[in-house]
Amino acid sequence: MTDSTEAELSEWGPFGRPIFDDPQARALSRVGVVDVGSNSVRLVVFDGAARSPAYFYNEKIMCALGAGLGETGRLNPTGRVRALNAIKRFAALADGMGISPLTAVATAAVREAEDGEEFRREVFEQTGIRLYVIDGREEARLSAQGVLLGWPGSYGLVCDIGGSSMELADIADGKVGERVTSPLGPLKLRNFKSKKDLKAHIKTIVGDLHAKMNKETGMRLFLVGGSWRAIARVDMERRGYPLTVLHEYRMNARNIATTADYIASANLDDLRGRCGISSDRMALVPIAILVLRELVKTFKPKDITISSYGIREGMLYEQMPQELRDRDPLIEACRFAEAKDARLPGFGKVLYDFVTPLFPKANWQKQRIIKAACLLHDVTWRAHPDYRDEIAFDNATRANLGGLKHSERVFLGLSLLHRYSNKREGSRFEPLFRMLTDDEVRDAEVLGKAMRLGAMIWLNADEQFGSLQWKPKKRELKLVLNAHAEPLFGEVAQSRLAALASALSATSTDVVILKD
């Protein structure tokens, strides 16, 4: 490691230096993958900060390749035609984007069907795409790696449900451990004559999975797959949950049981419309919820988390060197956004050093959210001034950012709203603010108003213009500016300092100018 690299790591503390512009990361800046599942065929093209990539392109076709497989032993003929046409389209799109060849995998339906190999040859002959058929254990591993892309260092149990199978994988210390597969995909469970027989079948298989995994109770359960996401969306609708972002949405055993009863008694067409779920997907939800209910009853997780990252993200994670895997996906994504969209890239680091004295007791989780806010503080500057606060909030709460709880998304959004606005009262986002405690709302306001002040006194990306000193017991706030920054401390900056002092309930405010 060079002296300069060591200095960069020291400056950024545990977050390391930016890595998205390194050659190893640039090689992953735009990667296309195709996932041929039993229910859907999807193309995803990742772009941007390789550790926390944006979705440059994302298209899904519901083909139901695995429909009827249990009875015929062959791929659904209609689904096969639709899947081939979808892959042809994806190959043409990849050529147009200059990202050929695509990485493509097929899961349970193609690996189990007697005409699966014939379908693979047909795909290759007509598109040039080599379709890799993976077994259940490999499918479980890739799905688990997708979870690790979003939450490095996570521990618990990953459950990926597809149309024809369901996989479980143990994760701990950033690694994938024991893996098992099962035939619990909802397409395979549709032909039971009675609900009682179906429940008994599910209970037997889940019990066998529990014995094989030998997993202790009280772990976190990560849910991957479209049927799980649909159930989570129904749970949100039932609860009136204000933030309809599926990634990192959390439930517990009681939520699952209540939502299972809710689905059983609902008009599915009406529910589908209210939740924005496709008819093909909704048809599988009543079966999938029975599987989930038994899974939760048997494994007894402490909480249940939805992961929008799965096998496709796992395929990208597979290509990452360890140095890239070890990075914080949130910080890398925010750094990339700053480099791409901010007026003064690099100023986020200066701003972070400026605001941190206001949060002397912040733990590392809170520090990373503060850092993310500072990196994002200026990326919405192109928006109309009257709407920058709303767009900044939307950007934080809706953006593809990994490693964020829902409450942390709202905290980040609220701090950025206050970066552009002193007030939040009357905002259309007020229902979301209730996801935070009073202390969290106050801290988000303080952070936003401190960034609002610091943004008025910028010099360049490398020069620290001053510092804040805060004595919480005495309620004393001091702004210390270097001589170069003195001319920048005009009327607007003085007003913003007063707003920050008010948010802190400071009883005294002082400004000190350092002389050369």
CORJOMO-V570796 format. One line per field, one symbol per residue. ss: DSSP state (2 for helix, 1 for strand, 0 for the rest). phi: phi as a letter, one per 40 degrees, with the letter a starting at -180 (. if undefined). burial: # if it has 24 or more other ideal C-beta (glycine too) atoms within 12 Angstrom, else .. Layout:
# CORJOMO-V570796
ss=???
phi=???
burial=???
This chain:
# CORJOMO-V570796
ss=002222222222222000000022220001111111000111111110022201111111110000002222000022222222222222222222200000111102222200022222222222200011100222222222222222000001111110000111111100111111110002222000002222222222222222222000000111110222222222222220000000000110222222222222200222222220002222222222222222222220001111000022222222000222200022222222222220000022222222222200000222222222222200000000222222222222220000000222222222222222000000000222200002222222222222222222200000000111111000011111102222220022222222222222000111111000
phi=.cccccccccccgccgcdbcccdccccbcabbbbbcccbbbbbbbcahcdcbccccaabbbcbfdccgcccbgbcddccccccccccdcccccccccgbccccbbbbdccccccbccccdccccccbgcccccbccccccccccccccccbcgcbhbcbbbbcbabbbacbafgbcbcbabaccccccbcbccbcccccccccccccccccccfcccgccbcbbhccccccccccccccgccbcbccgcbbbccdccccccccccccccccdcccgbccccccccccccccccccccccfccabbcbccaccccccddccccdcccccccccccccccccbccbdhcdccccccccccbcbcccccdccccdcccccbcbcccddcbccccccdcccbccbcgbccccccdccccccccbacbbcgcccddccccbcdccccccccccccccccccbcbacbbcciabbbbcccfbbbbbbccccdccccccccccccccccccfccabbbbbccc
burial=...........#..######....#..###########################################...###..##.###.######.##....#..############..#..##..#...#.#.####.#################.##################....###############.......#..##..##..##..#.#...####################..#.#########.#.##..##.##..#.#..##..#.##.####################.#.##################...##.################.################..#...################......##################################..#..#.#..##.##...####################....#######......######..#..##...#..##.###.##.#..#.#.....
